């Protein structure tokens, strides 16, 4: 792979903390790269070193050993003002002034480009307005940060990085405070930005989101980082090996984590509609039933859609029960 195409590279990097009693090493001997235009998701267990690794990349924490290069330049050699024009960062903490408005927060993204008095030019204001629109909080521009939700404040932080208009954006848990629709709004936005030439590195606990949207995964495992496409790490069972337990497993077909089901009862299931079959089977398995269609002596559950109605039936011996919801059907098993 062409080294010139890497916007970020870590070389023999060790991440951790220095103390008088000795170094505390979280990650060691990392050799990782991110290509321009990639969306890279960093995942790992709590305390594995995700935030510390990102802070090393954005120059807020010193490596124990090795180096980080940004566009083939050691980050320690880049002037702070130039660094802020190439890399934008959103931390996991929501630090803000209660009297600051969302517009003022987003405007901070333009200050690496202003003169010594911080005067905003028309082009600066255009980029600020565009960032507010992209994140969907333009209608809140005049509201104080203390008057909006945690999720809306997080969106303001992300809008600030967009206004900063850097090639690289680094975000630590950007979806942590957001509801489900907003999580997907933000990750879709980050994905779209990479398709327009931006490069994004973000950490997350939302494994399903990371696996669905990321071009590359950095997966922390015992002081090491596996990297590759989500599909590669699923197929070689790296992700399953790290996260599976006696309680959860990774569905190798869908990439979703599921609760291990201890199925103690059996029944048969018949349904011609694949969508309806999937959700009926899931409900039955959650209730502790194993599906076995090879035995005629088991109770039979059928599901079918008639016009706009969905009908479930339980057939056992000489009895047939009819239901119009999965909830009621499960209650009668």
N, C-alpha and C positions, 0 to 999 in steps of 0.2 A: 504494500500500500504506500502511496506517495506521501512521504513525511511532510511535504509542503502543504498538503491538504488537511493537516491536523490543526485545529485551532487551539486545542489544549492537549498537552502531553505531560504525564507524570513519569519521572525517571528514577527508578530505584528508591521510591519514596516510602518513608516510614512516618506514620502519623501517631501522635500521642501527646503526652504531657511530660514536662521535665519537673523533677523534684530533687530535693537534697538527698533523698534516700535512693534515687535512681529513676531512670525513665520508665514511664508507664506506656507501653506500646499497645496501641489499638489495632493498627494495620501496618504491615511491613513489606518491603521489597515490591512495591506496586509499580508496574509498568503498564500504563493505561493511556489510551488516546481517544479523542473525540473529533470526528470529522466535521467540517463546516456543514451546516444545514441539517445536523442530526438532533433528534430529541432523545436524550439519554436519561433513563430513570434509575435512580440509586435506591436500592431496597436492602433491608437487613433488619435483624432483630433490634429491639430497644437496647441502647448502650453499646451497639456494635461499632460506632464511630462515624455514622453518616454525617452528622452535623459538623464534626471536627474535620472530616475530609473536605467538605465543601468550604469551610472557613479557611483551610489551607490554600485552596484554589483561588479564593478571593482575597488572599493576603491579610486575613485577620488573625491567623494563627500560623506559627512557624512549624515547618516540618522538623521532625527529629533527624531526618537524613534524606538526602536526595534533592530533587528539584522539580518545580513545575514551570513549564514554558507556555507562554501565550503567544501564538503566531510565531513560534520558534525563538522567542525571546524569554529569558528568565524573568519571571514576574518581579523579582526583587530589583531588577535593573530598570524598570519602567517608572517614569515620573508619575506621581499620584494623579495629576490632572489628565494625563494621557490614558492612564489605567482606567479612569472613570468614563472615558469616552469609548472604551473598548468593551468593558465588562460592567454589567449591572447586577445587583444582588438584592434578594429579598430574604430576610432572616425568618426563622420560625416564630420568633416573638413579635407580638404586636406592640411595638414601642411607638408612642405618638404623643404629641402635645394636645391636650383636650381642647385648647382654644383654636387650633389649626383647622382650617376647612379642608375638604377633600381636594378642592382646586389648588390650594396652597401646597398640600402634600405632593400632588402630581407635578406641580411646577418645579419642585426641588430636582426633578430629573433633568432639568435643562441647565442647572447652574454650572456644570463642568464646561459649558460652552459660552457662558456669558462673560462680560468684562468685569473689572474689579468692583464695580458698583452693583453688579447683578441685574442689570437691565434686560428685560425680556423683549426680544424683537418679534415682529409679526410671524416669522417662521417658527419661533419658539412657541408662540401661542397656538399656532396651527397644530403642531405636534402634540401639545398638551390636550387640545380639544379632541384630536383623533384618538389619543390614548383613552380618554374618558369614554368615548363612544365604543371603542373596541371591547372594553371590559364591561360596558353596559351600566355605567354609573354617572353618565353625563347629567341626568336629572337630579343628582345629589351633589353637584359640584359646589354649591354654596353652603351645604350642611357642614357643621363641625364634626370632627371625627368622634367626639364624645356623644354625638346624637344619632349615630348609626350603629348597626349591628357589627359583631366581630367579623362576619363574612364580608360585609361591605367595606370595612376597614382593610381587610386583606386584599380585596379587589383594588382598593386605592393604592396599596403598596405595589401591586403588579402593574397598575397603570403608570405609576412613577417610573418603573423600569422601561416601559414602552416609550414614554416621553424621553427617556435618556437616550434612546435610539442607538443602542450598542450592538455590536455583532454577536456578543455572547451574553446570555442571561442565565444566572444561577439562582435557583430558588430552593429554600429549605422548607419542606412541607407546605407548598402553596395552597393545597386544598384542605388543610387541617381544620379550618373553622367554617367550612362551607357546607351547606345542605347538598343533597345528592344532585339536583339539577345544576346547581352552581359549580359543583366539582367537575361535572362534565363540560359545562360552559368554559371553565378555565383551561382544562386540559385540551379541549378542542381548539381553543385559541392558541395555546402554546404549540400544538401540532401544526396549526395553520401558519404560524409565524416561521416555523422551520421550513415549510414549503416555499416561503418567500425569501429564504436565505439566512434567517437568523439561526443561531445555535443555542440550544437550551439544555441545561443540566438541572435536574430537579430530584429531590428526595421525596419519598412518600411511603406511607404505611398502607396505601390502597393498592394492594397487589394486583387486583383485577384491572384497575385503571392502568397501572404500569405495563401490564402484559398486553393490553389491548392497543395502546397508543404509542409506546416507545419504539424507536428504531433500534436502540441498544439498551441493554440492561447491565448495570454494574451491581452485582449481587455479593454482598459481604458475607464471608463464611470463615470464621476462626482466623482472624487477622489477615485473610486473603480476600481478593476481589475477583470473582469470575465475571467475565464480560462476553457478551454475544447477543444475538438477536433473541427476543423472547421465545421464539419457536425453537431455536437451538437449545436453549436452557431447559425447555420443557421436554424436548425429545431425548436429550441425553440424561434426563432425570436429575439434573443438578438442583432445580428448584424444589422438586419433591423431596430430595434427600435432605435439604436444609429445613424445610418448613413442615413436612409431614410429622405426625405424632400418633399416639394411640387414640387421639380424639378427632383429628382432621386428616384429610387426604386430598391430593390434587387429582382432579378429573383430567386424565391425559387427553381426552377428546376435546373438552371445552376450555381447559385452562383455568377452571374455577376451583376454588377450595371448597370442600364439602365436609360436613360432619360425618364421621364414620358411623354407619348405621348397623345396629345390632338387631338383625331381623329374626324374629322368633316365631312368626306365623306366616302361613302361605295362602295365596289365593291366585286365581287366574284373572287376566285382564284382556279385554277385547275392545279395540277402538280403531277405526279406519282413518281418523283424522290425526296426522302426526303431531300437530300443535297441541291438540286436546289430549292425545296419548301421553306426551311428555309431562304435562302438568298433573294429569291424573296419577301417573306412575310416581312422580315425585311426592305427591301428597300421601299416597299409600305407603311408600317406603319410609317417609317421615313418621308415619303412624306405626311402623314396625312390621310391615308386611313384605315378604319376599314374593316376587312375581314368578309363578310357575305355570306355564300354559300347557304342560305335558300331562297333567293329571285331571281326569274328568270328575273326581270326587271332591274337588276343592270348590269353595264359593266362587262364583263368577261375577266380576264387575264389568259392566259395559258402559261406554260413553258414546254419545252421538249428538250431533247438532241437527235440529229440525227447525228449518226457517231461522228465526232469531233466538231460539231457545236451545239450551244445552240440557240434555237429560242423562242422568246416571242411574243405573239399575244394579241392584244386588240380587243375584239369583242363587238360592241355596235350597236344596231339597225341593219341596213343592211350593216354595215361597218366592215371590218377586216383589221387591221394594223399589219404588221410583222416587228420585230426588231431583231437585233443580239447583243444587249447589254441592260443591265438594264438601263443604263444612258439614252439611246435614248428612251426606252419605257416610262420611267418616264417623259421625256420631252414632250411626246405627250398626257399625261393624262389630 
